[in-house]
């Protein structure tokens, strides 16, 4: 009986600690973008890429199977201006 009480007490005390653990994170659709810090819209267009779509604040630029999304506004220093579209990570939720 004493061991049963100790077991129940252990479960009660460990419950909140177990419940506070974050669930494992799965890759999301954000993982389909890879920073392309060395790319700019002007550089891509000069390299033979075509604008496939212009949306508010950005451009979709493509050549063959390579696709980039680039900001057309101002960015913070040391931030990427363009991102390359890629296959989402395994188990990605899209």
C-alpha positions in Angstrom: 0.0 0.0 0.0 2.9 2.3 0.9 4.5 1.8 -2.6 1.1 2.5 -4.3 0.9 5.8 -2.4 4.5 6.7 -3.3 3.8 5.9 -7.0 0.7 8.0 -7.1 2.6 10.9 -5.4 5.4 10.6 -8.0 2.8 10.7 -10.9 1.2 13.8 -9.4 4.5 15.6 -8.9 5.9 14.6 -12.3 2.7 15.4 -14.2 3.2 19.2 -14.5 6.9 18.8 -15.5 5.9 16.4 -18.3 3.0 18.6 -19.4 5.3 21.6 -19.7 7.6 20.0 -22.2 7.1 21.4 -25.7 5.8 19.0 -28.3 8.4 18.1 -31.0 8.4 20.7 -33.8 7.6 19.6 -37.3 8.9 21.5 -40.3 6.3 23.8 -41.7 5.9 25.6 -45.0 8.4 28.2 -43.9 11.1 25.5 -44.3 10.4 25.6 -48.1 12.3 28.9 -48.3 16.1 29.0 -48.1 17.9 32.3 -47.6 19.8 33.5 -50.7 21.8 36.4 -49.2 24.0 36.7 -52.3 21.0 37.2 -54.7 19.2 40.4 -55.6 16.3 40.9 -58.0 18.6 42.9 -60.3 21.2 40.3 -60.3 18.7 37.5 -61.0 17.2 39.4 -63.9 20.6 40.2 -65.4 21.3 36.4 -65.1 18.5 35.5 -67.4 15.7 34.9 -64.8 12.2 36.1 -65.6 9.6 37.8 -63.4 6.8 35.3 -63.1 4.6 37.3 -60.8 4.7 40.7 -59.1 2.8 40.9 -55.8 2.6 43.7 -53.2 6.1 44.0 -51.8 7.8 41.3 -53.8 8.6 39.4 -57.0 8.5 35.8 -58.0 11.5 35.2 -60.3 12.2 32.0 -62.1 14.7 30.4 -64.6 14.1 26.8 -65.5 13.3 25.0 -62.1 15.0 27.6 -59.9 12.4 29.9 -58.2 13.1 32.9 -56.0 11.0 35.3 -54.0 12.5 38.7 -53.6 11.5 41.7 -51.5 11.1 44.9 -53.4 11.1 47.2 -50.4 13.8 48.2 -47.9 15.2 45.6 -45.7 17.2 45.7 -42.5 21.0 45.4 -42.7 22.4 41.9 -42.8 19.0 40.5 -43.9 18.3 38.5 -47.1 16.6 40.3 -50.0 15.7 37.0 -51.8 14.8 33.5 -50.8 15.0 30.3 -52.9 12.0 28.1 -53.1 12.8 24.5 -52.3 11.0 21.3 -51.4 9.8 21.4 -47.8 11.5 19.3 -45.2 10.4 15.8 -44.5 7.1 15.7 -42.7 6.4 19.3 -43.5 2.9 20.6 -43.0 1.8 22.5 -46.1 
